[in-house]
Amino acid sequence: MTDIYKDLKQLGSATRLPENPEAAVLEKVANPQAGTAYCVRFTAPEFTSLCPMTGQPDFAHLVIDYVPGQWLVESKSLKLYLGAFRNHGAFHEDCTVSIGRRLVDLLAPEWLRIGGYWYPRGGIPIDVFYQTGPVPKAVWVPDQGVPSYRGRG
């Protein structure tokens, strides 16, 4: 049996939070269920970045759904990548779409969507959604379960 984890560099070792998203190393592993249509969901309810204008923190609840092809994202590398946004200044739209596009570039999934449910700044929440195409017909993809803003919870 092939060891699909042999090339991972971050899993199982102490790893520092990257300085910024560009410096973060996203890792992938071979999908042992390639050829089977299924959905993978990552939820990051405490995502943070910085406003590029004020330097103040912005907070979001991110939900990433994808239907893998040949590759899966290694979850520790994803956590470190998302954590790298903590000191990164970018607008909500840029953060959300950049995360989705970077995962698409890495994984070449059958389908991916990301919902960025941003907490209000100045009294207005901004929700950002990115998707690569229609949901595959044979895959159950549940609702992301994040309500419209009413004190997110």
Backbone as ProteinMPNN parsed JSONL, in Angstrom:
{"seq_chain_A": "MTDIYKDLKQLGSATRLPENPEAAVLEKVANPQAGTAYCVRFTAPEFTSLCPMTGQPDFAHLVIDYVPGQWLVESKSLKLYLGAFRNHGAFHEDCTVSIGRRLVDLLAPEWLRIGGYWYPRGGIPIDVFYQTGPVPKAVWVPDQGVPSYRGRG", "coords_chain_A": {"N_chain_A": [[0.846, -1.19, 0.0], [0.528, 2.222, -0.793], [2.053, 4.954, 0.864], [0.305, 7.651, 1.462], [0.864, 9.861, 2.915], [3.527, 10.425, 3.121], [4.959, 12.597, 2.01], [4.253, 14.851, 3.404], [5.067, 17.802, 5.158], [4.438, 19.321, 7.409], [2.591, 18.125, 9.151], [2.402, 16.484, 12.244], [4.545, 17.706, 13.418], [6.047, 20.475, 15.199], [4.976, 23.565, 14.067], [5.379, 26.812, 12.94], [3.191, 29.666, 12.789], [2.58, 30.977, 9.619], [3.973, 34.038, 8.272], [2.393, 35.468, 6.483], [-0.349, 34.977, 4.138], [0.723, 34.336, 1.593], [3.165, 33.199, 2.184], [2.443, 30.871, 3.394], [2.325, 27.324, 3.379], [0.397, 25.241, 1.653], [-0.651, 21.939, 1.819], [-1.236, 18.848, 0.115], [-2.851, 15.657, -0.121], [-3.082, 12.419, -1.608], [-6.275, 11.403, -2.681], [-7.85, 8.862, -1.135], [-10.322, 7.895, -1.804], [-10.801, 8.552, -4.403], [-12.73, 9.012, -7.322], [-15.11, 8.493, -6.132], [-17.986, 10.285, -5.488], [-18.22, 12.761, -3.174], [-18.695, 15.107, -0.472], [-16.588, 17.402, 1.198], [-16.274, 19.279, 4.137], [-15.026, 22.186, 5.636], [-15.04, 24.175, 8.486], [-14.498, 27.328, 9.716], [-14.988, 29.069, 12.314], [-13.83, 31.196, 13.611], [-12.268, 32.926, 12.063], [-9.861, 35.391, 11.267], [-8.742, 38.539, 9.998], [-7.077, 41.538, 8.899], [-8.299, 44.876, 8.574], [-7.414, 46.587, 5.685], [-7.219, 49.318, 5.638], [-7.536, 50.491, 8.184], [-6.237, 48.822, 9.933], [-7.538, 47.481, 11.893], [-8.957, 44.56, 13.473], [-10.803, 42.137, 11.606], [-13.519, 39.865, 11.599], [-14.678, 36.61, 10.78], [-16.905, 33.948, 9.862], [-16.074, 31.215, 8.259], [-17.024, 28.898, 5.743], [-16.09, 26.155, 4.001], [-16.703, 24.146, 1.326], [-16.048, 21.265, -0.573], [-15.848, 19.08, -3.425], [-13.818, 16.524, -3.767], [-11.31, 15.689, -6.204], [-8.657, 14.103, -7.34], [-7.187, 14.857, -5.149], [-6.844, 15.757, -1.644], [-7.023, 18.411, 0.719], [-4.579, 18.876, 3.19], [-5.378, 19.055, 6.543], [-4.042, 20.387, 8.719], [-2.251, 22.052, 7.393], [-4.082, 23.686, 6.112], [-5.271, 24.959, 8.325], [-3.049, 26.426, 9.266], [-2.604, 28.065, 7.043], [-5.029, 29.558, 6.968], [-4.759, 30.812, 9.437], [-2.658, 32.498, 8.884], [-3.741, 34.781, 7.886], [-4.254, 36.456, 9.969], [-2.572, 38.637, 10.493], [-2.727, 39.973, 8.152], [-3.589, 42.39, 5.857], [-6.506, 42.902, 4.138], [-9.441, 43.34, 2.139], [-12.73, 42.007, 2.844], [-13.875, 40.674, 0.649], [-11.63, 40.088, -0.934], [-10.107, 38.399, 0.761], [-11.866, 36.157, 1.086], [-12.387, 35.211, -1.583], [-9.751, 34.814, -2.471], [-8.877, 32.699, -0.822], [-10.593, 30.627, -1.672], [-9.801, 30.433, -4.414], [-7.095, 29.76, -4.173], [-7.25, 27.218, -3.028], [-8.569, 25.864, -5.099], [-6.608, 26.044, -7.108], [-4.604, 24.461, -5.936], [-5.831, 21.928, -5.497], [-7.471, 21.17, -7.666], [-10.313, 20.518, -7.563], [-13.426, 18.682, -8.046], [-15.494, 20.363, -7.565], [-15.992, 23.412, -5.767], [-16.905, 25.547, -3.083], [-16.986, 28.55, -1.173], [-18.121, 30.162, 1.672], [-18.036, 33.258, 3.07], [-18.82, 34.63, 5.947], [-19.017, 37.519, 7.269], [-18.53, 39.396, 10.205], [-20.194, 42.384, 11.427], [-18.825, 45.585, 10.624], [-18.907, 48.898, 11.286], [-21.61, 48.617, 11.401], [-22.602, 47.061, 9.304], [-22.803, 43.871, 8.061], [-20.781, 41.946, 5.832], [-21.211, 39.541, 3.51], [-19.597, 37.058, 1.636], [-19.419, 35.092, -1.245], [-18.093, 32.411, -3.087], [-17.891, 30.254, -5.838], [-17.166, 27.41, -7.858], [-18.754, 26.431, -9.916], [-21.775, 24.719, -10.989], [-23.361, 22.714, -8.443], [-22.332, 19.38, -8.169], [-24.46, 16.808, -9.392], [-24.789, 14.251, -8.165], [-24.021, 14.484, -5.544], [-24.428, 15.024, -2.099], [-24.761, 18.071, -0.695], [-24.945, 19.835, 2.042], [-26.824, 22.68, 3.289], [-25.029, 25.62, 4.218], [-25.571, 26.524, 6.739], [-25.288, 28.909, 8.146], [-26.843, 31.581, 9.489], [-28.48, 34.543, 8.153], [-27.261, 37.732, 9.195], [-27.902, 38.165, 12.53], [-26.738, 38.67, 14.98], [-24.91, 36.594, 14.66], [-24.731, 33.172, 15.19]], "CA_chain_A": [[0.0, 0.0, 0.0], [1.276, 3.461, -0.885], [1.892, 5.875, 1.986], [-0.103, 8.937, 0.875], [1.25, 10.935, 3.823], [4.985, 10.479, 3.227], [5.531, 13.867, 1.568], [3.788, 15.969, 4.233], [6.167, 18.425, 5.899], [3.98, 20.039, 8.595], [1.814, 17.261, 10.026], [3.168, 15.726, 13.219], [5.694, 18.454, 13.935], [5.757, 21.861, 15.576], [5.036, 24.422, 12.888], [5.045, 28.203, 13.259], [2.197, 30.319, 11.949], [3.239, 31.749, 8.561], [3.919, 35.502, 8.382], [1.322, 35.967, 5.635], [-0.926, 33.88, 3.349], [1.588, 33.958, 0.482], [4.244, 32.367, 2.726], [1.875, 29.625, 3.912], [2.458, 26.141, 2.525], [-0.766, 24.354, 1.657], [-0.242, 20.611, 1.387], [-2.316, 17.98, -0.343], [-2.608, 14.216, -0.097], [-3.895, 11.682, -2.57], [-7.616, 11.062, -2.213], [-8.01, 7.414, -1.179], [-11.655, 7.589, -2.324], [-10.931, 9.172, -5.734], [-13.728, 8.327, -8.134], [-16.36, 8.503, -5.375], [-18.466, 11.661, -5.325], [-18.585, 13.101, -1.804], [-18.403, 16.486, -0.11], [-15.773, 17.662, 2.38], [-16.564, 20.615, 4.669], [-14.216, 22.785, 6.691], [-15.687, 25.339, 9.078], [-13.574, 28.144, 10.514], [-15.879, 30.078, 12.878], [-13.077, 32.271, 14.269], [-11.307, 33.467, 11.099], [-9.569, 36.822, 11.426], [-7.801, 39.249, 9.129], [-7.019, 42.952, 9.266], [-8.762, 45.874, 7.612], [-6.214, 47.166, 5.076], [-7.22, 50.768, 5.786], [-7.431, 50.919, 9.583], [-5.45, 47.875, 10.71], [-8.396, 46.876, 12.909], [-9.283, 43.171, 13.13], [-12.087, 41.74, 11.042], [-13.824, 38.499, 12.011], [-15.608, 35.926, 9.879], [-17.22, 32.523, 9.971], [-15.875, 30.666, 6.92], [-17.431, 27.521, 5.478], [-15.507, 25.701, 2.732], [-17.193, 22.843, 0.872], [-15.518, 20.869, -1.876], [-15.949, 17.704, -3.891], [-12.452, 16.277, -4.202], [-10.955, 14.842, -7.339], [-7.525, 13.251, -6.981], [-6.458, 15.393, -3.994], [-7.459, 16.321, -0.446], [-6.142, 19.358, 1.408], [-4.17, 18.407, 4.517], [-6.085, 20.008, 7.396], [-3.147, 21.247, 9.497], [-1.733, 23.102, 6.504], [-5.185, 24.626, 5.903], [-5.377, 25.767, 9.55], [-1.937, 27.375, 9.277], [-2.876, 29.03, 5.97], [-6.075, 30.473, 7.422], [-4.185, 31.591, 10.528], [-1.73, 33.483, 8.327], [-4.489, 35.999, 7.568], [-4.424, 37.262, 11.188], [-1.798, 39.881, 10.385], [-2.778, 40.307, 6.729], [-4.598, 43.39, 5.538], [-7.237, 42.733, 2.878], [-10.886, 43.454, 2.257], [-13.446, 40.742, 3.016], [-14.045, 40.024, -0.652], [-10.331, 39.568, -1.368], [-9.773, 37.246, 1.609], [-12.735, 35.012, 0.807], [-12.161, 34.689, -2.935], [-8.368, 34.331, -2.549], [-8.825, 31.378, -0.186], [-11.225, 29.688, -2.604], [-8.991, 30.247, -5.623], [-5.853, 29.043, -3.844], [-7.603, 25.805, -2.874], [-8.843, 25.338, -6.432], [-5.316, 25.88, -7.779], [-3.882, 23.355, -5.31], [-6.514, 20.636, -5.483], [-8.264, 20.885, -8.871], [-11.459, 19.709, -7.126], [-14.573, 18.601, -8.951], [-16.325, 21.532, -7.255], [-15.662, 24.061, -4.496], [-17.542, 26.815, -2.737], [-16.638, 29.1, 0.131], [-18.978, 31.231, 2.178], [-17.402, 34.099, 4.08], [-19.874, 35.33, 6.686], [-18.227, 38.489, 8.017], [-19.219, 40.13, 11.264], [-20.329, 43.786, 11.034], [-17.969, 46.718, 10.966], [-19.707, 50.054, 10.888], [-23.021, 48.259, 11.406], [-23.03, 46.31, 8.121], [-22.043, 42.658, 7.762], [-20.543, 41.677, 4.415], [-21.081, 38.117, 3.249], [-18.952, 36.873, 0.342], [-19.573, 33.71, -1.689], [-17.37, 32.047, -4.31], [-18.192, 28.877, -6.219], [-16.547, 27.114, -9.149], [-19.736, 26.014, -10.918], [-22.944, 24.097, -10.376], [-23.137, 21.602, -7.526], [-22.474, 18.082, -8.85], [-25.793, 16.244, -9.164], [-24.813, 13.034, -7.353], [-23.387, 14.734, -4.252], [-25.202, 15.731, -1.086], [-24.062, 19.227, -0.151], [-25.907, 20.501, 2.918], [-26.789, 24.127, 3.456], [-23.892, 25.981, 5.063], [-26.067, 26.617, 8.107], [-24.969, 30.177, 8.815], [-27.99, 32.451, 9.219], [-28.255, 35.954, 7.886], [-26.771, 38.319, 10.442], [-28.745, 38.562, 13.661], [-25.872, 38.298, 16.092], [-24.37, 35.292, 14.231], [-24.589, 32.201, 16.254]], "C_chain_A": [[0.888, 1.248, 0.0], [0.994, 4.342, 0.323], [1.578, 7.256, 1.428], [0.335, 10.127, 1.716], [2.754, 11.182, 3.856], [5.593, 11.819, 2.853], [5.086, 15.072, 2.4], [4.928, 16.487, 5.102], [5.725, 19.019, 7.239], [3.272, 19.159, 9.612], [2.742, 16.494, 10.966], [4.399, 16.433, 13.75], [5.241, 19.86, 14.331], [5.96, 22.745, 14.354], [4.582, 25.817, 13.278], [3.985, 28.725, 12.295], [2.925, 31.132, 10.883], [3.027, 33.247, 8.746], [2.75, 36.098, 7.604], [0.799, 34.816, 4.778], [-0.033, 33.415, 2.2], [2.708, 33.025, 0.942], [3.739, 31.015, 3.226], [2.02, 28.505, 2.886], [1.208, 25.293, 2.696], [-0.315, 23.004, 1.11], [-1.466, 19.797, 0.987], [-1.871, 16.529, -0.227], [-3.51, 13.567, -1.135], [-5.223, 11.296, -1.925], [-7.788, 9.545, -2.28], [-9.383, 6.97, -1.682], [-11.885, 8.274, -3.682], [-11.887, 8.324, -6.583], [-15.071, 8.194, -7.435], [-16.754, 9.955, -5.143], [-18.911, 11.882, -3.889], [-18.129, 14.521, -1.508], [-17.579, 16.524, 1.171], [-16.088, 19.085, 2.825], [-15.554, 20.97, 5.754], [-14.955, 24.016, 7.177], [-14.673, 26.043, 9.961], [-14.382, 29.286, 11.119], [-15.158, 31.254, 13.529], [-11.995, 32.841, 13.356], [-11.1, 34.962, 11.35], [-8.592, 37.288, 10.37], [-7.794, 40.697, 9.61], [-7.622, 43.818, 8.179], [-7.522, 46.525, 7.017], [-6.117, 48.686, 5.244], [-6.942, 51.197, 7.225], [-6.51, 50.036, 10.421], [-6.241, 47.198, 11.813], [-8.741, 45.437, 12.499], [-10.686, 43.039, 12.552], [-12.277, 40.26, 11.36], [-14.847, 37.901, 11.065], [-15.809, 34.487, 10.321], [-17.106, 32.001, 8.539], [-16.38, 29.237, 6.85], [-16.937, 27.175, 4.073], [-16.041, 24.303, 2.455], [-16.486, 22.513, -0.434], [-15.753, 19.395, -2.141], [-14.574, 17.376, -4.469], [-12.381, 15.453, -5.486], [-9.862, 13.897, -6.866], [-6.866, 13.651, -5.663], [-7.371, 15.857, -2.876], [-6.496, 17.349, 0.132], [-5.834, 18.776, 2.784], [-4.633, 19.458, 5.515], [-5.163, 20.89, 8.237], [-2.6, 22.371, 8.626], [-2.82, 24.128, 6.206], [-5.349, 25.524, 7.124], [-4.273, 26.822, 9.598], [-2.128, 28.454, 8.205], [-3.931, 30.044, 6.415], [-5.568, 31.36, 8.553], [-3.257, 32.683, 10.049], [-2.425, 34.786, 7.948], [-4.603, 36.934, 8.773], [-3.698, 38.591, 11.147], [-1.764, 40.394, 8.952], [-3.914, 41.294, 6.483], [-5.21, 43.157, 4.176], [-8.725, 42.894, 3.149], [-11.528, 42.065, 2.32], [-13.539, 39.96, 1.705], [-12.743, 39.37, -1.104], [-9.937, 38.345, -0.55], [-10.562, 36.015, 1.182], [-12.423, 34.392, -0.55], [-10.734, 34.149, -3.085], [-8.221, 32.941, -1.945], [-9.423, 30.332, -1.129], [-10.36, 29.406, -3.812], [-7.691, 29.499, -5.339], [-6.131, 27.55, -3.662], [-7.898, 25.148, -4.223], [-7.534, 25.092, -7.179], [-4.547, 24.68, -7.245], [-4.514, 22.003, -5.615], [-7.148, 20.219, -6.8], [-9.481, 20.03, -8.502], [-12.534, 19.642, -8.208], [-15.446, 19.846, -8.79], [-15.883, 22.096, -5.921], [-16.521, 25.299, -4.33], [-17.023, 27.238, -1.367], [-17.632, 30.199, 0.452], [-18.212, 31.966, 3.257], [-18.477, 34.949, 4.728], [-19.171, 36.267, 7.67], [-19.083, 39.233, 9.027], [-19.213, 41.621, 10.93], [-19.165, 44.661, 11.491], [-18.73, 47.923, 10.463], [-21.176, 49.704, 10.747], [-23.49, 47.421, 10.233], [-22.173, 45.048, 7.976], [-21.882, 42.512, 6.249], [-20.357, 40.17, 4.273], [-20.587, 37.946, 1.818], [-19.004, 35.393, -0.017], [-18.841, 33.504, -3.003], [-17.633, 30.574, -4.577], [-17.649, 28.631, -7.613], [-17.523, 26.71, -10.241], [-20.921, 25.395, -10.229], [-22.543, 22.941, -9.456], [-23.275, 20.291, -8.307], [-23.767, 17.385, -8.439], [-25.805, 15.078, -8.174], [-24.266, 13.241, -5.935], [-24.338, 15.485, -3.328], [-24.323, 16.833, -0.514], [-25.071, 19.968, 0.72], [-25.773, 22.017, 2.874], [-25.644, 24.474, 4.408], [-24.3, 26.298, 6.5], [-25.725, 27.889, 8.851], [-26.091, 31.152, 8.484], [-27.567, 33.853, 8.8], [-27.978, 36.633, 9.212], [-27.899, 38.735, 11.369], [-27.964, 38.182, 14.905], [-25.299, 36.92, 15.873], [-24.234, 34.321, 15.396], [-25.064, 30.85, 15.879]], "O_chain_A": [[1.885, 1.307, 0.72], [-0.151, 4.466, 0.759], [2.479, 7.959, 0.97], [0.199, 11.274, 1.29], [3.206, 12.081, 4.566], [6.67, 12.148, 3.349], [5.502, 16.197, 2.124], [5.663, 15.707, 5.707], [6.56, 19.204, 8.124], [3.345, 19.421, 10.813], [3.744, 15.925, 10.533], [5.209, 15.831, 14.454], [4.213, 20.361, 13.874], [6.994, 22.676, 13.69], [3.52, 25.985, 13.878], [3.892, 28.288, 11.148], [3.816, 31.911, 11.222], [2.02, 33.672, 9.312], [2.18, 37.111, 8.011], [1.449, 33.774, 4.699], [-0.027, 32.23, 1.865], [3.152, 32.163, 0.184], [4.538, 30.107, 3.457], [1.857, 28.717, 1.684], [0.986, 24.699, 3.751], [0.327, 22.935, 0.062], [-2.577, 20.033, 1.462], [-0.679, 16.221, -0.235], [-4.562, 14.099, -1.489], [-5.269, 10.91, -0.757], [-7.866, 8.99, -3.376], [-9.584, 5.787, -1.957], [-13.025, 8.541, -4.061], [-11.848, 7.094, -6.557], [-16.064, 7.826, -8.063], [-15.953, 10.756, -4.66], [-19.872, 11.262, -3.433], [-17.279, 15.069, -2.21], [-17.84, 15.774, 2.112], [-16.161, 19.994, 1.999], [-15.267, 20.181, 6.654], [-15.443, 24.811, 6.373], [-14.066, 25.433, 10.842], [-14.466, 30.36, 10.525], [-15.804, 32.212, 13.955], [-10.916, 33.201, 13.829], [-12.052, 35.697, 11.612], [-7.734, 36.535, 9.91], [-8.431, 41.032, 10.609], [-7.474, 43.526, 6.992], [-6.654, 46.976, 7.764], [-5.058, 49.272, 5.017], [-6.201, 52.152, 7.461], [-6.053, 50.445, 11.488], [-5.683, 46.423, 12.589], [-8.808, 45.132, 11.308], [-11.618, 43.734, 12.956], [-11.313, 39.495, 11.388], [-15.763, 38.583, 10.604], [-15.0, 33.906, 11.044], [-17.951, 32.311, 7.699], [-16.191, 28.456, 7.783], [-17.315, 27.814, 3.09], [-15.852, 23.387, 3.255], [-16.34, 23.374, -1.301], [-15.844, 18.579, -1.224], [-14.204, 17.884, -5.527], [-13.261, 14.65, -5.795], [-10.121, 12.989, -6.075], [-6.076, 12.885, -5.11], [-8.501, 16.288, -3.105], [-5.281, 17.176, 0.043], [-6.719, 18.248, 3.458], [-4.316, 20.636, 5.355], [-5.486, 22.059, 8.449], [-2.497, 23.513, 9.074], [-2.524, 25.314, 6.062], [-5.546, 26.73, 6.976], [-4.531, 27.979, 9.932], [-1.841, 29.626, 8.446], [-3.743, 31.25, 6.256], [-5.915, 32.54, 8.615], [-3.082, 33.692, 10.732], [-1.757, 35.794, 7.713], [-5.006, 38.087, 8.617], [-4.173, 39.574, 11.717], [-0.874, 41.161, 8.582], [-5.06, 41.048, 6.862], [-4.512, 43.209, 3.163], [-9.204, 42.619, 4.249], [-10.93, 41.076, 1.898], [-13.313, 38.751, 1.664], [-12.745, 38.241, -1.596], [-9.477, 37.352, -1.114], [-9.986, 34.953, 0.944], [-12.219, 33.182, -0.651], [-10.527, 33.136, -3.753], [-7.517, 32.096, -2.497], [-8.827, 29.278, -1.355], [-10.201, 28.248, -4.198], [-7.236, 28.702, -6.159], [-5.337, 26.714, -4.092], [-7.516, 24.001, -4.453], [-7.366, 24.049, -7.811], [-3.909, 23.96, -8.012], [-3.816, 21.046, -5.951], [-7.345, 19.027, -7.032], [-9.669, 18.946, -9.055], [-12.545, 20.433, -9.151], [-16.057, 20.321, -9.748], [-15.448, 21.354, -5.04], [-16.825, 26.004, -5.292], [-16.672, 26.41, -0.527], [-17.941, 31.05, -0.383], [-17.787, 31.367, 4.245], [-18.985, 35.888, 4.116], [-18.781, 35.858, 8.764], [-20.208, 39.641, 8.738], [-18.319, 42.084, 10.222], [-18.611, 44.495, 12.578], [-19.153, 47.948, 9.307], [-21.917, 50.403, 10.057], [-24.674, 47.093, 10.161], [-20.96, 45.14, 7.79], [-22.758, 42.916, 5.485], [-19.439, 39.597, 4.86], [-21.084, 38.596, 0.898], [-18.673, 34.539, 0.806], [-18.952, 34.316, -3.922], [-17.603, 29.749, -3.664], [-17.665, 29.525, -8.458], [-17.132, 26.655, -11.407], [-21.07, 25.524, -9.014], [-21.524, 22.283, -9.667], [-24.251, 20.117, -9.038], [-24.122, 17.378, -7.26], [-26.763, 14.941, -7.412], [-24.069, 12.27, -5.204], [-24.972, 16.46, -3.731], [-23.276, 16.567, 0.076], [-25.954, 20.653, 0.203], [-24.742, 22.557, 2.472], [-25.331, 23.695, 5.308], [-23.447, 26.335, 7.387], [-25.859, 27.942, 10.074], [-26.273, 31.514, 7.321], [-26.445, 34.286, 9.06], [-28.42, 36.151, 10.254], [-28.741, 39.561, 11.016], [-28.462, 37.466, 15.774], [-25.208, 36.14, 16.82], [-23.681, 34.65, 16.445], [-25.001, 29.926, 16.69]]}, "name": "protein", "num_of_chains": 1, "seq": "MTDIYKDLKQLGSATRLPENPEAAVLEKVANPQAGTAYCVRFTAPEFTSLCPMTGQPDFAHLVIDYVPGQWLVESKSLKLYLGAFRNHGAFHEDCTVSIGRRLVDLLAPEWLRIGGYWYPRGGIPIDVFYQTGPVPKAVWVPDQGVPSYRGRG"}
